[in-house]
Amino acid sequence: MNESILLCHNLLEKMKNLIKKIVGKSTGRQFKFYLDMVYGILKSKSIVLNDIAHSLNEEALLKKVNERLYKNLMRTPDINERHNMIKVGLSYMRENEKVFLVDDTDVMKPYGKAFEAMAKVRDASYPGETNKYNRGYKVTTITGLSSKKKQPIPFYDHVHSPNELDYLSVNNITNIGVRRICEHLKLHEGMFVGDRGYDDAKFMKMIDDLKQYFLVRMRNNRLLIFKKGKVKAFDKAKTVKGKVVVPITIYAKERFIKATCCKCKLNNYKNDVWVVISYMDNNPEPLILITNKPLITKDDITQMVYRYSSRWRIEEYFRFKKSELGFENFRVKTLDSINNLTFTLDMAIMLLAVIIDDNSTYLYRNLKKYEKAIKDKVSIEFYRVLSSINTILGMNKNGVKNYKPIRKAKHRQLSLFKIIDFV
């Protein structure tokens, strides 16, 4: 058998197994829809329905395929499928303490006029400028890290707008995602890592009430409460020296971070917290982290630095979705259809993470033959694996029709006693 045919067969079987776990006991119609969508996204590297429909190579008219896909996207998001996706993601996070990265991004549609409830949001494509706004949506995202390769696994992606009915806040959307994930975690099994935007007493209290851990970068002007009184975090950082040296690789260069920790309290937060103050090389600006997990040994401090340094992977996750899969280029107009489309895109990315984490399998080892790689080793392997899969699926001219379950119709025996005219 031709190697490309065998690889395509293995890929589609892995795709089917993943979708079956997520769909659960839903109808066969939903399974077929997700199989079409995930296959089409990976083959076309696009989330435009016309591109997906064209990549399926069906005998039906392209217009009919478009209508079928859009009709399925219009339904109300299924909460059971969202929970099943969390369960599948957790099965690839085998550590005793699981790390989740929390952040927001935006999708800009400056020329869109018919999209539902669009609002003015800050355009992050202008680095360092906070006054650039444009029409679009906010996206709240929570990703995990796979056990072996530490690839970002999508757990929660929600596109939202302040112009929606009954909309409360961005924080409320984040809280829903955190609570949804915590329903599937044991006590003190998860650590939620966030940037300075999550330095908020309400966010910390919520995670503490859920019996989980948080690790947040602290604002430099926040007050720390010691027995002797209140001190600004930045002033406290000037008085300490790093006792623990943490080696870290940034942009393929070896760097060193000197870190130390202290126990204190915060305003509006009654429980004790541990503050990690760190400096990178000779950089005078401190990196101050705060967590509710007790830090007792030097290894505990080192782990906190490493866990926060992994936060950049969610930024790379955003870049990959937008640059390689055209996340900002969707054409569906209602928020339900946009979120359903985002969910199918997350399925496709989860499939990539699953293939990469199973690095000893036949599929992963042979996909490397088709990748276009400049470096031998990279931290995020999504780009090269997607390129290989895109090449393999491009050789498949039959689409996924042979991998869909066939509906078995009951045989109906003709009876003479039910025939009216038999002469």
C-alpha positions in Angstrom: 0.0 0.0 0.0 1.2 3.5 -0.8 2.7 5.2 2.3 0.6 8.3 1.8 -2.6 6.3 1.7 -1.7 4.4 4.9 -0.8 7.7 6.7 -4.1 9.2 5.6 -6.0 6.2 6.9 -4.2 6.4 10.2 -4.8 10.1 10.5 -8.5 9.7 9.8 -8.9 6.9 12.3 -7.3 9.0 15.0 -9.6 11.9 14.0 -12.6 9.6 14.2 -11.6 8.4 17.7 -11.1 11.9 19.0 -14.4 13.1 17.7 -16.3 10.1 19.1 -14.9 10.9 22.6 -16.0 14.5 22.3 -19.4 13.9 20.7 -20.3 11.2 23.2 -23.9 10.0 22.9 -24.9 12.7 20.4 -26.5 11.8 17.1 -24.5 10.4 14.2 -25.4 13.6 12.4 -23.1 15.6 14.7 -20.3 13.1 14.4 -20.4 13.4 10.6 -20.5 17.2 10.8 -17.5 17.4 13.1 -15.6 14.9 10.9 -16.3 17.1 7.8 -15.2 20.3 9.7 -12.0 19.0 11.3 -10.9 17.3 8.0 -11.8 20.4 6.0 -10.0 22.8 8.4 -6.8 20.7 8.3 -6.8 20.2 4.6 -7.7 23.8 3.6 -5.9 25.5 6.5 -8.9 27.8 6.7 -12.2 28.2 8.6 -14.1 29.7 5.7 -17.0 27.4 5.0 -16.5 27.6 1.2 -12.9 26.4 1.6 -13.9 23.6 3.9 -16.7 22.5 1.6 -14.4 22.5 -1.4 -11.8 20.4 0.4 -14.4 17.6 1.1 -14.6 16.7 -2.6 -18.2 15.7 -2.4 -20.4 15.0 -5.5 -23.1 17.4 -4.2 -23.2 21.0 -5.3 -20.8 23.3 -3.4 -23.7 25.5 -2.4 -25.6 22.5 -0.9 -22.5 21.5 1.2 -22.1 25.1 2.4 -25.7 25.2 3.5 -25.4 21.9 5.3 -22.3 23.0 7.3 -23.8 26.4 8.1 -27.1 24.8 9.3 -25.1 22.7 11.8 -23.2 25.7 13.0 -26.3 27.6 13.8 -27.5 25.3 16.6 -27.1 26.3 20.3 -23.7 25.2 21.7 -23.9 21.8 23.4 -22.5 22.0 26.9 -22.0 18.2 27.1 -19.6 18.3 24.2 -17.7 21.1 25.9 -17.4 19.0 29.0 -16.3 15.9 27.0 -13.6 18.0 25.4 -12.3 18.9 28.8 -12.2 15.2 29.8 -10.3 14.3 26.7 -7.8 17.1 27.2 -7.2 16.1 30.8 -6.4 12.5 29.7 -3.3 14.0 28.0 -2.2 15.9 31.2 -0.9 13.1 33.4 1.0 15.2 36.0 -0.2 15.4 39.6 -0.5 19.1 39.3 -1.9 20.3 36.0 -1.0 23.7 34.5 -3.6 25.8 32.8 -2.8 29.1 31.0 -5.5 31.8 31.1 -5.5 34.8 28.7 -7.6 37.0 26.5 -7.1 37.9 22.8 -9.2 39.7 20.2 -10.5 39.1 16.7 -10.8 42.2 14.5 -13.5 42.6 11.9 -13.1 46.3 11.0 -15.1 46.1 7.8 -17.8 43.7 9.0 -21.3 45.2 9.2 -23.6 42.2 9.6 -21.9 40.4 12.5 -24.0 40.0 15.6 -23.3 42.3 18.6 -19.9 43.6 17.5 -18.2 46.1 19.7 -15.1 48.3 19.8 -12.3 46.3 21.4 -8.6 47.1 21.9 -6.5 46.1 18.9 -3.5 44.2 20.2 -1.8 44.1 16.8 -0.2 47.5 17.8 2.3 46.5 20.5 2.9 49.0 23.2 -0.2 51.1 22.2 -3.3 50.9 24.5 -5.4 53.4 22.7 -5.9 51.6 19.4 -9.5 50.3 19.1 -11.4 48.7 16.3 -14.6 46.7 15.6 -14.4 43.0 16.7 -14.8 40.6 19.5 -12.9 39.5 22.7 -11.9 35.9 23.0 -11.3 34.3 26.5 -9.1 31.2 26.3 -7.8 28.6 28.7 -5.3 26.0 27.5 -3.5 23.2 29.2 0.0 21.8 28.6 0.4 18.2 27.3 2.4 15.8 29.5 5.3 14.9 27.2 5.8 17.7 24.7 4.1 20.6 26.7 2.0 21.6 23.7 -1.0 23.9 24.4 -4.3 21.9 24.5 -7.5 24.0 24.1 -9.9 23.6 27.0 -12.1 26.7 26.8 -12.5 29.3 24.0 -15.3 31.7 24.1 -15.9 34.6 21.7 -17.9 37.4 23.3 -18.9 41.0 23.1 -20.1 43.7 25.6 -23.0 44.4 23.3 -24.6 41.0 24.0 -27.8 40.8 25.9 -27.3 39.9 29.6 -23.5 40.4 29.3 -21.8 41.1 32.6 -18.0 41.3 32.1 -14.9 39.7 30.8 -14.2 38.4 34.3 -17.5 36.6 34.4 -16.7 34.8 31.1 -13.3 33.8 32.6 -14.9 32.6 35.8 -17.3 30.3 33.8 -14.4 28.7 32.0 -12.4 28.2 35.2 -15.4 26.7 37.0 -16.2 24.4 34.1 -12.7 22.9 34.1 -12.6 22.6 37.9 -15.6 20.4 37.8 -13.3 17.7 36.4 -10.3 18.3 38.7 -9.5 16.8 42.1 -8.7 19.1 45.0 -5.5 21.1 44.5 -4.8 19.3 41.2 -4.8 22.4 38.9 -2.7 25.6 38.8 -4.1 28.5 36.7 -1.4 30.8 35.4 -2.2 34.4 34.3 -0.5 37.7 33.5 -0.9 41.0 35.3 -4.5 41.4 34.1 -5.5 38.6 36.5 -3.9 40.2 39.6 -7.4 40.6 41.1 -8.6 39.6 44.6 -11.9 38.2 43.3 -10.2 36.0 40.7 -7.8 34.7 43.4 -10.6 34.1 45.9 -12.7 32.2 43.3 -9.8 29.8 42.6 -9.0 29.4 46.3 -12.7 28.6 47.0 -12.6 25.9 44.3 -9.6 24.4 46.2 -7.2 24.9 43.3 -3.9 27.0 42.9 -3.3 30.2 41.0 0.0 31.8 39.8 -0.3 35.4 38.7 2.2 38.1 37.8 1.7 40.9 40.2 1.5 44.6 39.4 4.5 46.5 40.7 2.4 49.0 42.6 0.4 46.4 44.6 0.8 46.6 48.4 2.1 43.7 50.3 1.1 43.4 54.0 3.7 42.2 56.5 3.7 42.3 60.3 5.5 45.6 60.2 3.1 47.2 57.8 2.3 47.7 54.1 5.1 47.8 51.5 4.8 48.3 47.7 5.8 45.2 45.8 8.4 47.1 43.8 10.0 48.6 46.9 10.1 45.2 48.5 11.8 43.8 45.4 14.6 46.3 45.8 15.5 45.0 49.3 15.9 41.3 48.4 18.5 39.3 46.5 17.8 36.1 44.5 18.8 33.1 46.6 17.8 30.5 44.0 19.4 30.5 40.5 17.0 29.2 37.8 18.5 28.3 34.4 16.1 29.0 31.5 16.2 28.9 27.7 14.7 31.9 25.9 15.0 32.2 22.1 17.5 29.3 22.1 19.8 31.2 24.5 20.7 30.1 28.0 19.6 32.7 30.6 19.5 32.8 34.4 16.9 34.0 36.7 17.6 34.7 40.4 14.6 34.3 42.6 13.5 34.4 46.2 10.1 34.2 48.0 8.4 35.5 51.0 5.1 35.0 52.8 2.6 37.9 53.2 -1.0 39.0 52.8 -2.8 41.2 50.3 -5.6 43.8 50.5 -9.1 42.3 50.1 -7.7 38.8 50.4 -7.6 37.2 53.8 -5.5 34.1 53.2 -1.7 34.0 53.1 0.0 34.2 49.8 3.6 33.5 48.7 5.4 36.1 46.6 8.2 35.1 44.2 10.5 38.0 43.4 12.9 37.3 40.5 15.4 39.1 38.3 16.6 37.9 34.9 20.4 38.4 34.4 21.2 42.1 35.0 17.7 43.3 34.2 16.7 45.9 36.9 13.0 45.3 36.4 11.7 42.6 38.7 9.3 39.8 37.8 7.0 39.4 40.8 4.7 36.4 41.0 2.1 35.6 43.5 0.5 32.2 44.4 -1.6 30.5 47.0 0.5 27.4 46.9 2.9 27.1 49.9 6.6 27.4 48.8 8.8 25.6 51.2 11.9 24.4 49.3 14.1 25.8 46.6 12.6 23.4 44.1 9.1 24.9 44.8 10.4 28.3 43.8 12.1 26.9 40.7 8.8 25.2 39.6 6.9 28.5 40.0 9.4 30.3 37.7 9.2 27.5 35.1 5.4 27.4 35.2 5.1 31.1 34.6 7.7 31.0 31.8 5.4 28.5 30.1 2.8 31.2 29.8 4.2 32.4 26.4 2.8 29.1 24.9 -0.7 30.5 25.0 0.6 33.6 23.0 2.0 31.2 20.4 -1.3 29.4 20.4 -3.1 32.6 19.5 -0.5 33.4 16.8 -0.9 29.9 15.3 -4.7 30.1 15.1 -4.6 33.4 13.4 -1.7 33.0 11.0 -1.9 29.4 10.0 -5.7 28.7 10.3 -7.1 32.1 9.6 -9.0 32.5 12.9 -10.0 36.1 12.2 -11.2 35.3 8.7 -14.6 33.6 9.7 -17.7 34.6 7.7 -20.5 33.2 9.9 -22.4 36.0 11.5 -24.2 35.0 14.7 -22.3 34.5 18.0 -23.6 30.9 18.4 -22.2 30.0 15.0 -18.9 31.8 15.7 -18.5 29.9 18.9 -19.4 26.6 17.3 -16.9 27.3 14.6 -14.3 28.1 17.2 -15.1 24.8 18.9 -14.5 22.8 15.8 -11.2 24.7 15.3 -10.2 23.7 18.8 -11.0 20.1 17.9 -8.5 20.3 15.0 -5.8 21.8 17.2 -6.4 19.2 19.9 -5.9 16.5 17.3 -2.5 18.1 16.4 -1.6 18.2 20.1 -2.6 14.5 20.5 -0.5 13.4 17.5 2.5 15.4 18.8 2.2 14.0 22.4 2.1 10.4 21.0 5.5 10.9 19.5 6.4 7.2 19.4 3.5 6.3 17.1 3.7 5.3 13.5 1.7 8.4 12.5 3.9 11.0 14.2 7.2 9.4 13.1 6.2 9.2 9.4 4.6 12.7 9.3 8.1 14.0 10.0 9.1 12.9 6.5 6.7 15.5 5.0 7.5 18.4 7.2 9.2 21.6 6.1 11.5 22.2 9.0 14.4 24.6 9.3 15.4 23.6 12.9 15.7 20.1 14.3 14.1 20.9 17.6 11.3 23.4 18.3 9.1 24.1 21.3 5.8 24.4 19.5 5.4 21.7 16.8 2.0 22.7 15.6 3.3 24.5 12.5 5.4 21.6 11.1 2.8 18.9 11.9 0.0 21.0 10.3 2.2 21.4 7.2 2.7 17.6 7.0 -1.0 16.8 7.5 -1.9 19.4 4.9 0.4 17.7 2.4 -1.0 14.2 3.2 -4.6 15.2 3.0 -3.9 17.0 -0.3 -3.2 13.6 -1.8 -6.6 12.3 -0.7 -9.2 12.7 -3.5 -12.1 10.9 -1.7 -12.6 13.1 1.3 -14.1 11.5 4.4 -17.1 9.8 2.9 -15.6 6.3 3.3 -15.1 7.0 7.0 -18.6 7.9 7.9 -20.9 5.4 9.5 -23.6 4.0 7.2 -27.1 4.2 8.4 -28.6 0.6 8.5 -32.1 0.7 7.3 -34.6 -2.0 8.4 -35.7 -4.4 5.7 -39.3 -4.0 4.9 -40.9 -7.2 3.5 -43.7 -6.7 1.0 -47.0 -8.3 1.9 -49.8 -9.1 -0.5 -52.4 -8.3 2.2 -51.1 -4.6 2.3 -51.3 -4.1 -1.4 -54.5 -2.4 -2.6 -54.1 -2.9 -6.3 -52.4 -6.1 -7.2 -54.1 -6.9 -10.5 
